[in-house]
Amino acid sequence: MNKKTYGRKNVHEKTRNRGKSRRARQQAVYIRAGVGILLILTVALGLYSCISGTGRASGMIDTDASQPEIDVQLLDVNPYSRPGTEIEKINGIVVHYTANPGSTAQNNRDYFEGLKDSHETKVSSHFVVGIDGEIVQCIPSSEIAYASNSRNSDTLSIECCHLDETGAFTDATYTSLVRLTGWLCYRFNITSEDVIRHYDVTGKICPKYYVDHPEAWEQFKEDVEEQIKVVEQEVLAAGEES
Ligand SMILES: [Zn+2]
């Protein structure tokens, strides 16, 4: 090292020391500004949560307020009706009819359960809506069912019971189906446009009445859209009460 270098070093040292005290002052300013911003954010967030109550996208919503009554009778995990495979993401709801006139929701649920022993075929559904409007859940909405072919991986399925070969739903079945579908749409943040018939997936005549009567299907989707709004209002009201 030569003298020149020493000299330069000293100059650097001084500059650094001056820099240090300037930095310290700057840091103090930054800290004060940071604390101020944090305070403002805290107050703003507090106000926002007071005003908005519960938000749809917050993941903290209380949807119990408008959940239709559901009789949960989960199937045993088995390769024929409940594979236990996690659903990727729920992008839609597929509506079916049982094609078994007069059978009840319980009959259909028990049939799915029996497949674990009979090995007859692979079929199931998340929900079955009965002739009296009863709703039985067979598979959790976090897992896939065997109902809708290529859309099993990203949809929930609803089987509907019916009285005769026309496949028309009773008023009670229809009402429960609208309530269940509307609630599921709200819960999983999808719209009535994401509600489809099995027919829309594979061309299978299912649910028969709504393949034969496309205008009735359009009406159903409108009723679901209305129901989503009802659920939104109910959840909002429940949030304000609590
Ligand atoms: Zn079907």
Boltz pocket constraint, residues with backbone or C-beta under 6 A from the ligand:
constraints:
  - pocket:
      binder: B
      contacts: [[A, 95], [A, 96], [A, 97], [A, 147], [A, 198], [A, 204], [A, 206], [A, 207]]
      max_distance: 6.0
